Amino acid sequence: MASRSSYLKSKNKSRGEDVEFVPVRSNVFYGIQTRVIDEQKSSSERNIKISPNITFYDNYTKAFIDFSDYLNNPLTSDVKSFFDLLINGLNFTISEAIWLNPVVDKKSFNLGGTYKFIKFVDNIVFTEVVSIDSYSTKITRYDKSNFDSTPNIQFITTITPTKKETRSYIFNFLGKNSKSSFAYIGLQKGDYLQIQNNDQKYKVESYSIDSEGKETLVVLGELPTENNIGTPILFTLYVKNFNKIQLNYDNNILGKCELNKNNTSLICISNHTELQSKLRENSFELITSTFFPNQFCETVQSTPTEETLRNEIIKTIAARNQIEIRNTTLQNNLPLTTSRVDFLTNLFK
């Protein structure tokens, strides 16, 4: 396996030559797992219980499902919000649609079945009949008042995610505080990674630390599902050369990079070289950088531990007790020795 320095040296062009992607850092990782992100199809199911008037025509091949009855108008907002979700050609089903009018026909009919949505206009659904359980050739218009129960109208759609580009996970089980970490090589969202024996550069779409403390990256591109924990894997970090800078900055000494815009500090990034810091600039976004060698960004103060809080409580109680001892002693004209006060004071320092 090539060493970090020799690998970078072989990848770098001459120091004065403009390049689109600059290999800035390289490191060996020992706690890596990878897998492609499987974007599964998902189903969406909607239903509404409501009684419409149904009128069949064209020899029962088409039907109006009518919610426009102004004398007994259903909740038009519910109807509209439901059918606005459908598109031309999408099938929906009607169930619990037993209909009976003994004056017209003594038999009961089940208007349940599958209907193809065409359009929704003025609270009328235009459909094609795909299948229907039963109907009467004597009846064209089925009034909603003759349904035995309230029909249930339902549709199910399968949502297939638009697969613009395959994405993969990279997990580093050693965490961000290890020198074998992406944080240590100064990785940022939008950078590119190259893995040993693979010429492809994978753009980093996101970087996070999960609940276990391991680094989790999402990269654009397909990586095999592999467990390389314990196996050395060489990663090289590339940064896009937005400003087409000449590569004449130091790339060895680590420090911190402060990014600014209009003289306002945006972010401080540790574990950067001068070259990395300079490459973070973006003239289109008016972002400039300042490099501070051998310095690191201040970390956010951590939440006090349970032990720290407990000690603070003990000190507070001790101080309160000390005041009470002083007051009791003075009230009773008792001598208060210096050693007694010192002992209580020093006990909880």
Secondary structure, DSSP 8 states (H G I E B T S, - for coil): ---HHHHHHHH---TTS--SEEEEEEEEEEEEEEEE-----EEEEEEEE---EEEEETTTTEEEEE---GGG---HHHHHHHHTT--TT-EEEEES-EEEETTTEEEEEE--EEEEEEEEETTEEEEEEEEES---TT-SEE-GGGBSS--EEEEEEEE----SS-EEEEEETT-TTSSSSTTTTT--TT-EEEETT---EEEEEEEEE-TTS-EEEEEES----EEEEEEEEEEEEEEE-TT---S-S--SS-EEEEEEETTEEEEEEEEE-HHHHHHT-BTTTTEEEEEEET-----------HHHHHHHHHHHHHHHHHHHHHHHHHHTT----HHHHHHHHHHT-
